Amino acid sequence: MWNRLSGSFNASAKKKTRDVVMKSNALPVETSFKLPSPLPTWPPGEGFASGVIDLGGGLQVRQISTFNKIWTVQQGGPDDKGASFFEPFPIPEGFSMLGCYGQPNSRQLSGWVLVGKDYTDDASNGALKKPVDYTLVLSSESLNIKKEGNGYFWLPVPPDGYRAVGLIITNSPEKPSADRVRCVRTDLTDECQTESLIWASSNDSTGTNFSSLRPSNRGKQAMGVKVGTFASQNLASIVCLKNIKSNLSPMPNQTQIKALMQTYSPLIYMHPDEKYLPSSVTWYFTNGALLYKKGEESSPVKIEPTGSNLPQGGSNDGTYWLDLPLDKKAKESVKKGDLQSSQVYLHVKPMLGGTFTDIVIWVFYPFNGPGRAKVKFFNVSLGKIGQHIGDWEHLTLRVSNFNGELKSIYFSQHSGGTWVDASQLEFQTGLSISTKAVAYASLNGHAMYAKPGLVLQGDNGVGIRNDTAKSEMVVDTGSRYSLIAAEYLQGSPSGAIVEPPWLNYLRKWGPKIDYNLADEIKAVQKLLPWKLKLPNEVTGEDGPTGPKVKRYWDGDEL
């Protein structure tokens, strides 16, 4: 096997893989990913970045991101580059493996897996127990694919009252020792679901494939814990862990949140042709934004700088909405936003049972511009389609509470979005090495992307354009931000966060669009020899709601 730390091979693995390695090009997974600069020393706090998290019930866990490689297959899976499977190494004294780790070969080695420690000193009802047997899930011996030796996937058979939280893999057909892995007491587990494909074999008549796992129930109050292991998609025996202690002491305090933003705050680049820039909410209010009430449309109300006169709570029932100033000149000016005044707004929340911190970075734009379509070899303006007043976009930084390391960023894109692993992010370059990632806001629509270029919402060269490119217009999210919500800090020594009044305005930030959308669509379709399918978020007429109304305010992004 290959030791990620020493780079050495044992004799048997070397003999099996020598010919394959010599004939193949190096795969991305053969390089371990590291952030561009080392992690700082985090400010002191209760449990953040302490290395160990207590899940209650006698179980402590650590996050391991160094591995021994057990088996590599070089076909199948994402990009048909195969996958590699690893066991955590070294495992700290007193801790035990809970399952192995796997990832596609198409990206650098950048994953992690949890190991567990039982501190109950209870032989009959401890947090962890050895399996009583193993079931062979897959042997690669019969697969006619490019591979480095053979891999054997085993499901631990747990004793009564315990569950398996991961598969293990060997490069030998002999059944593993019972000492190899531990099963977890049932009350310390939670249901899980597949997350993303690691590997599937097109040469396997059984259709066996393996995917990473995540808790089925996720959100700021959910206590399911991701283990970092994997399972076959048709294997229901694997579960995740659970923080039964509801322990949120590993979450960062306000000083640590500030340090995290200093370390990771992304730069958001606007497109060079962007006319509709972000602003602060205060700038929007003080420059003439108006509050309307149904039945009293003739007498809109000027909004106070903090939104203190906005209706609080309630629901998005259509009674109230915001709009641009009445004066035509002022209206056009406010539409363009004000980059100099712009700031971002942070919502910090626990995720995956308090083992991760999500820092949600909200950006406000007074106006969302019209869409454009790409139809084969030419572009088409969509007229007023896509325009709306008040536009909220966001990025989410997911940080490990074990060590404070950035693991991934979520890029919101219209009504959806994408998680991007840290190994696939673009980081700021310049005079010094930086761990600040780069994001790109699409022209007019402001959807967030990790790379510049064209992203097309459509098929066969027909769809809505999302154009991104670097320009001198940039939002440095770390230079101007406001922490607007962190519910877990309520009653903490560092003090609760006072939410601004505008955050609890739960109605629309823009009016219902007053043009005839059906006529607009017909006018566009007349110009096209191909049928253009418009996504719902482009054709929707209602003004958008604020951050607290979004489904991911309390839940996970996807």
C-alpha positions in Angstrom: 0.0 0.0 0.0 1.0 3.6 -0.5 1.7 5.7 2.6 0.6 9.3 1.9 3.0 10.5 4.6 6.1 8.7 3.6 5.4 8.0 0.0 6.6 4.4 0.4 5.1 1.2 -1.0 5.1 -2.2 0.6 6.6 -5.0 -1.5 3.4 -6.8 -2.5 1.6 -3.6 -3.5 4.6 -2.5 -5.5 4.8 -5.8 -7.4 1.1 -5.7 -8.2 1.0 -2.0 -9.4 4.4 -1.4 -11.0 3.4 -2.1 -14.6 0.1 -0.2 -14.4 1.7 2.9 -12.8 4.5 3.0 -15.3 2.1 3.0 -18.2 -0.4 5.5 -16.9 -0.3 9.3 -16.6 -0.3 10.7 -13.1 -3.9 11.2 -11.8 -4.9 14.3 -9.8 -5.7 12.2 -6.8 -2.0 11.3 -6.5 -1.4 14.8 -5.2 -2.6 15.9 -1.8 -4.4 19.2 -1.7 -3.3 21.9 0.8 -4.6 25.4 1.2 -2.3 28.0 -0.3 -1.0 29.0 3.1 -0.9 27.4 6.6 -3.8 27.8 9.0 -3.3 30.6 11.5 -3.4 30.2 15.3 -7.0 30.8 16.0 -8.0 33.1 18.9 -8.9 31.2 22.1 -12.4 29.9 22.7 -14.4 27.1 24.2 -14.0 24.2 21.8 -13.4 25.5 18.2 -10.4 24.0 16.4 -9.5 21.9 19.5 -9.2 18.7 17.4 -11.7 16.6 19.3 -15.5 16.8 19.5 -17.6 15.0 22.1 -20.8 13.7 20.6 -22.1 12.5 24.0 -22.9 9.0 25.1 -19.3 8.2 25.6 -18.1 8.9 22.0 -15.4 11.4 21.0 -14.4 11.9 17.3 -11.4 13.3 15.5 -11.1 14.3 11.8 -8.3 12.5 9.9 -7.2 13.7 6.5 -4.0 11.6 6.0 -4.3 8.2 4.5 -2.8 4.9 3.3 -4.0 4.1 -0.2 -5.5 0.6 -0.4 -6.8 0.3 -4.0 -7.1 2.3 -7.2 -9.3 1.7 -10.2 -8.6 3.8 -13.3 -11.8 3.4 -15.2 -15.4 4.3 -14.4 -16.9 7.0 -12.2 -16.7 10.8 -12.8 -14.8 11.6 -16.0 -14.2 7.9 -16.4 -10.9 8.3 -14.5 -11.8 5.8 -11.8 -11.4 6.2 -8.0 -9.0 5.6 -5.1 -9.9 4.1 -1.7 -8.0 4.8 1.5 -7.8 4.0 5.2 -7.1 6.8 7.7 -3.4 6.8 8.9 -2.1 7.4 11.4 -4.9 6.9 13.9 -4.3 8.7 17.3 -3.8 6.4 20.3 -7.1 5.4 21.9 -9.1 6.0 18.6 -10.5 3.5 16.2 -11.3 3.4 12.5 -15.0 3.7 11.7 -14.8 3.2 8.0 -12.6 3.9 4.9 -12.6 6.9 2.6 -12.9 7.0 -1.2 -12.9 9.7 -3.9 -12.8 10.1 -7.7 -9.3 10.2 -9.3 -10.4 13.4 -11.1 -9.4 15.8 -8.3 -6.6 16.1 -5.8 -6.8 14.0 -2.6 -8.6 16.3 -0.2 -11.0 14.4 1.9 -11.3 13.3 5.5 -12.9 10.7 7.7 -13.8 10.5 11.4 -12.3 8.1 13.9 -13.9 7.4 17.2 -12.9 7.0 20.8 -15.0 5.2 23.4 -14.5 6.8 26.9 -17.3 4.9 28.7 -15.2 2.1 30.1 -18.3 -0.1 29.6 -17.6 -3.4 28.0 -21.2 -4.4 27.7 -22.8 -1.1 26.5 -19.9 1.1 25.3 -20.1 3.6 22.5 -18.1 1.4 20.2 -17.8 -2.4 19.6 -16.0 -4.7 17.2 -18.0 -6.3 14.4 -19.0 -9.9 14.8 -18.4 -10.6 11.1 -18.1 -9.1 7.7 -20.1 -9.4 4.5 -18.3 -9.1 1.2 -20.0 -6.3 -0.8 -17.8 -6.4 -3.9 -14.7 -8.1 -5.2 -13.0 -6.5 -8.2 -11.5 -9.8 -9.4 -14.1 -10.4 -12.0 -14.1 -6.8 -13.3 -12.4 -6.4 -16.7 -11.1 -2.9 -16.1 -7.9 -1.0 -15.6 -7.0 -1.4 -11.9 -4.0 -1.6 -9.5 -4.4 -5.1 -8.2 -7.8 -6.0 -6.7 -10.0 -4.3 -4.1 -12.4 -6.1 -1.7 -15.2 -4.1 0.0 -16.5 -5.3 3.3 -19.6 -4.4 5.3 -19.0 -4.9 9.1 -21.7 -7.0 10.7 -22.5 -5.2 14.0 -23.4 -6.8 17.3 -27.0 -6.3 18.5 -27.7 -2.7 19.4 -24.9 -1.3 17.2 -24.7 -0.1 13.6 -21.9 0.2 10.9 -21.1 3.7 9.8 -18.8 2.8 6.9 -17.4 0.1 4.7 -13.7 -1.0 4.8 -11.6 -2.1 1.9 -8.7 -4.5 1.6 -6.4 -5.5 -1.3 -6.5 -9.2 -0.1 -9.5 -11.6 -0.3 -9.0 -12.7 3.3 -11.7 -11.5 5.7 -10.4 -8.6 7.8 -9.7 -8.8 11.5 -12.5 -7.8 13.9 -10.0 -5.3 15.3 -9.8 -3.4 12.1 -12.9 -1.3 12.6 -15.6 -0.4 15.2 -19.4 -0.3 15.0 -21.3 2.4 16.9 -24.1 2.1 19.5 -27.4 2.7 17.8 -28.5 5.8 19.8 -25.3 7.5 18.6 -26.3 7.1 14.9 -28.6 8.9 12.5 -30.1 8.0 9.1 -28.0 9.0 6.1 -28.3 9.3 2.3 -25.9 9.2 -0.7 -24.3 12.5 -1.5 -22.1 12.3 -4.6 -20.8 9.5 -6.8 -17.3 8.2 -6.1 -17.2 5.3 -8.5 -19.4 3.1 -10.7 -18.2 0.2 -12.9 -19.7 0.0 -16.4 -18.2 -3.5 -16.6 -20.0 -4.8 -13.5 -23.2 -6.7 -14.4 -24.6 -6.1 -10.9 -24.3 -2.3 -11.4 -22.3 -1.8 -8.2 -21.4 1.8 -7.4 -20.2 3.7 -4.4 -21.1 7.2 -3.2 -20.1 9.4 -0.3 -22.7 9.8 2.5 -24.3 12.6 4.5 -27.0 12.8 7.1 -30.6 12.7 5.7 -31.7 15.5 8.0 -29.5 18.5 7.9 -29.8 22.0 9.2 -28.8 24.3 12.0 -30.8 22.3 14.6 -30.2 18.8 13.1 -27.6 16.8 14.9 -26.7 14.2 12.3 -22.9 14.0 11.8 -21.2 13.2 8.5 -18.5 10.5 9.0 -16.7 10.9 5.6 -17.2 7.3 4.7 -19.0 5.8 1.7 -21.4 3.0 0.8 -23.0 1.3 -2.2 -26.0 3.2 -3.3 -28.2 0.1 -2.8 -26.8 -0.6 0.7 -29.1 0.6 3.5 -27.1 -0.8 6.4 -24.8 2.2 6.7 -25.7 5.1 9.0 -24.2 8.4 10.0 -23.3 9.5 13.5 -25.4 11.8 15.8 -24.5 14.5 18.3 -26.8 13.3 21.0 -25.2 15.8 23.4 -26.4 18.6 21.1 -22.9 20.0 21.8 -22.3 23.3 20.1 -19.2 24.3 22.1 -17.0 23.6 19.0 -18.7 26.5 17.2 -16.6 29.7 16.9 -17.1 32.7 19.1 -17.3 36.2 17.7 -13.6 36.8 17.8 -13.0 33.5 16.0 -15.6 34.4 13.4 -13.7 37.6 12.7 -10.5 35.6 12.3 -12.2 33.2 9.9 -13.3 36.1 7.8 -9.8 37.5 7.8 -8.5 34.2 6.6 -11.1 33.0 4.1 -13.3 36.0 3.0 -13.8 35.6 -0.8 -13.4 38.2 -3.5 -16.5 38.5 -5.7 -15.7 39.8 -9.2 -18.3 41.6 -11.3 -18.4 41.2 -15.1 -16.8 44.1 -16.9 -20.1 45.0 -18.6 -22.1 44.9 -15.3 -24.4 47.9 -14.9 -26.4 46.7 -11.8 -24.0 46.6 -8.9 -24.5 45.7 -5.2 -25.0 48.2 -2.4 -25.6 48.1 1.3 -29.1 47.8 2.5 -28.7 51.2 4.3 -27.7 52.9 1.0 -30.7 51.4 -0.7 -33.1 52.7 2.0 -31.5 56.2 2.3 -31.5 56.7 -1.4 -35.3 56.5 -1.8 -36.5 52.9 -1.5 -40.2 52.8 -0.6 -42.5 50.5 1.4 -45.9 49.8 -0.2 -49.0 48.4 1.4 -51.8 46.7 -0.5 -54.8 49.0 -0.7 -52.6 52.1 0.1 -50.5 52.1 -3.1 -50.9 55.8 -3.6 -49.1 56.7 -0.3 -45.8 54.7 -0.1 -43.6 55.2 2.9 -39.9 56.1 2.9 -37.9 53.5 4.7 -35.7 54.3 7.7 -32.0 53.6 7.3 -32.1 50.5 9.5 -35.5 49.4 8.3 -37.0 50.1 11.7 -40.3 51.1 10.2 -40.6 47.9 8.1 -43.3 45.4 9.3 -41.7 42.7 11.4 -42.5 39.0 11.3 -45.7 37.7 9.8 -45.5 35.9 6.4 -45.0 36.8 2.8 -48.8 37.3 2.2 -48.6 40.0 -0.5 -49.6 42.8 1.9 -46.3 44.6 1.7 -43.5 45.1 -0.8 -40.5 47.3 -1.5 -39.9 49.3 -4.6 -37.6 51.9 -6.2 -38.0 55.7 -5.8 -40.8 57.3 -7.8 -38.6 59.9 -9.4 -37.4 58.6 -12.7 -33.9 59.9 -12.5 -33.5 58.6 -8.9 -35.0 55.3 -9.9 -32.4 54.7 -12.6 -29.6 55.8 -10.3 -30.6 53.4 -7.5 -31.0 50.5 -10.0 -27.2 50.8 -10.6 -26.4 50.2 -6.9 -23.3 51.6 -5.2 -20.2 49.4 -5.0 -18.4 51.8 -2.7 -21.2 51.5 -0.1 -21.7 47.8 -0.5 -21.1 45.4 2.4 -22.0 41.8 2.9 -24.1 40.3 5.7 -23.1 37.2 7.6 -25.3 34.4 9.0 -23.2 31.9 10.9 -24.8 28.6 11.8 -23.9 25.1 12.9 -24.0 22.3 10.3 -23.7 18.5 10.4 -24.3 18.2 14.1 -22.1 21.1 15.1 -19.0 19.6 13.5 -18.9 22.3 10.9 -19.6 26.0 10.7 -21.4 27.5 7.8 -20.6 31.2 7.2 -23.3 32.4 4.8 -22.3 35.6 3.0 -25.3 37.5 1.7 -25.0 40.2 -1.0 -27.7 42.7 -1.8 -28.3 44.2 -5.3 -31.1 46.9 -5.8 -31.8 45.5 -9.2 -31.5 42.3 -11.3 -31.0 43.0 -15.0 -32.6 41.3 -18.0 -31.5 37.9 -19.2 -29.8 36.9 -22.4 -30.1 33.7 -24.3 -27.6 31.8 -26.5 -29.1 30.1 -29.5 -26.5 28.0 -31.3 -24.2 30.6 -32.8 -25.8 33.9 -31.8 -27.1 35.7 -28.7 -30.7 37.0 -28.1 -31.8 39.7 -25.7 -34.7 38.6 -23.5 -36.1 42.1 -23.3 -37.5 42.6 -19.8 -37.5 38.9 -18.9 -35.4 38.3 -15.8 -35.7 41.8 -14.5 -36.7 42.3 -10.9 -36.2 44.8 -8.1 -34.2 43.6 -5.0 -31.8 40.7 -5.5 -30.2 38.6 -2.8 -27.4 36.3 -3.6 -25.0 34.4 -1.3 -21.9 32.3 -0.9 -21.5 29.8 2.0 -18.1 28.9 3.5 -18.1 25.5 5.2 -15.4 25.3 7.8 -14.3 22.3 9.9 -14.8 22.8 13.6 -12.1 20.3 14.3 -9.3 22.6 13.0 -10.8 25.6 11.4 -10.0 24.5 7.8 -12.1 25.6 4.9 -13.5 22.5 3.2 -15.8 23.8 0.5 -17.8 26.8 -0.7 -21.4 26.9 -1.9 -22.1 29.2 -4.9 -25.8 30.3 -5.2 -27.1 30.2 -8.7 -30.6 31.5 -9.3 -32.9 29.0 -7.5 -30.1 26.5 -6.9 -26.4 26.3 -6.6 -23.3 24.2 -6.4 -20.9 23.0 -3.7 -17.2 23.3 -4.8 -14.5 21.4 -2.9 -11.7 23.6 -1.6 -9.3 21.7 -3.9 -11.2 23.0 -6.9 -11.4 26.7 -5.9 -9.5 29.5 -7.4 -7.6 31.5 -4.7 -6.5 35.1 -4.8 -3.0 35.7 -6.2 -0.9 38.7 -5.7 1.9 39.9 -3.6 1.3 37.3 -0.9 -0.1 33.8 -0.7 -3.8 33.8 0.3 -6.5 31.5 1.4 -9.1 33.9 0.1 -11.1 32.2 -2.7 -12.4 34.0 -5.8 -16.0 34.0 -6.9 -17.6 35.4 -10.1 -21.0 37.1 -10.3 -22.8 36.6 -13.6 -23.7 39.5 -15.8 -27.1 41.1 -14.9 -28.3 38.0 -13.0 -25.6 37.9 -10.3 -25.4 34.1 -10.0 -22.2 33.0 -8.3 -19.6 30.7 -10.0 -16.2 29.4 -9.0 -14.6 30.0 -12.5 -14.9 32.6 -15.2 -16.5 32.0 -18.5 -19.9 31.1 -19.9 -22.3 28.7 -18.0 -25.4 27.9 -20.2 -28.7 26.9 -18.6 -30.0 24.7 -21.4 -29.1 21.9 -23.8 -27.5 21.5 -27.2 -26.2 25.1 -27.4 -29.6 26.7 -26.6 -30.2 28.3 -23.2 -29.9 31.2 -20.8 -26.4 32.8 -20.7 -24.5 33.2 -17.4 -21.4 35.2 -18.3 -18.7 35.8 -15.8 -15.3 37.5 -16.1 -12.8 39.4 -13.9 -12.9 43.1 -13.8 -11.8 46.0 -11.6 -15.2 45.9 -10.0 -14.8 43.6 -7.0 -16.5 43.1 -3.6 -13.9 42.2 -0.9 -16.2 40.4 1.5 -13.7 40.7 4.3 -13.3 44.5 4.2 -16.9 45.4 4.7 -19.2 42.9 6.4 -21.8 42.9 9.2 -22.6 39.8 11.4 -26.4 39.9 11.3 -27.3 36.5 12.8 -25.7 33.6 14.8 -28.5 32.0 16.8 -26.2 29.6 18.6 -24.5 32.5 20.3 -27.6 33.4 22.3 -26.6 33.3 25.9 -22.9 32.8 25.1 -20.1 34.6 26.9 -19.3 36.5 23.7 -22.9 37.9 23.6 -25.9 37.4 21.3 -26.0 39.1 17.9 -28.6 41.9 17.5 -30.4 41.3 14.3 -31.1 44.4 12.2 -34.9 45.2 11.7 -34.7 44.7 8.0 -33.7 41.1 8.5 -37.1 40.3 10.1 -39.0 42.0 7.3 -40.3 38.8 5.7 -42.2 40.2 2.8 -41.1 40.9 -0.8 -38.1 43.1 -1.6 -39.6 44.0 -4.9 -43.0 44.5 -6.5 -44.8 42.1 -8.8 -43.6 42.9 -12.3 -46.1 44.9 -14.1 -45.3 44.0 -17.7 -47.1 41.2 -19.7 -44.7 38.4 -19.3 -46.5 36.2 -21.8 -46.2 38.8 -24.5 -42.5 39.2 -23.7 -41.9 35.5 -24.1 -43.8 35.4 -27.4 -41.8 38.2 -28.8 -38.6 36.4 -28.0 -39.7 33.1 -29.4 -40.7 34.7 -32.7 -37.0 35.5 -33.2 -35.9 31.9 -32.7 -35.8 29.0 -35.0 -35.4 26.8 -31.9 -37.6 26.4 -28.9 -36.1 28.2 -25.9 -37.0 26.8 -22.5 -36.8 29.5 -19.8 -36.1 28.5 -16.2 -38.7 29.3 -13.6 -36.5 31.9 -11.8 -36.2 33.9 -15.0 -39.9 33.9 -15.8 -41.2 34.5 -12.2 -43.0 37.8 -11.7 -43.0 38.2 -7.9 -40.3 40.2 -6.2 -37.8 38.2 -4.2 -37.9 37.6 -0.4 -35.1 38.4 2.0 -32.5 36.0 3.5 -34.6 34.8 6.4 -37.4 33.5 4.2 -35.1 31.3 2.1 -35.3 27.6 2.8 -31.6 27.3 3.5 -31.7 29.9 6.3 -32.5 27.0 8.7 -31.5 24.1 6.5 -28.6 23.0 4.4 -28.0 24.4 0.9 -29.0 21.2 -0.9 
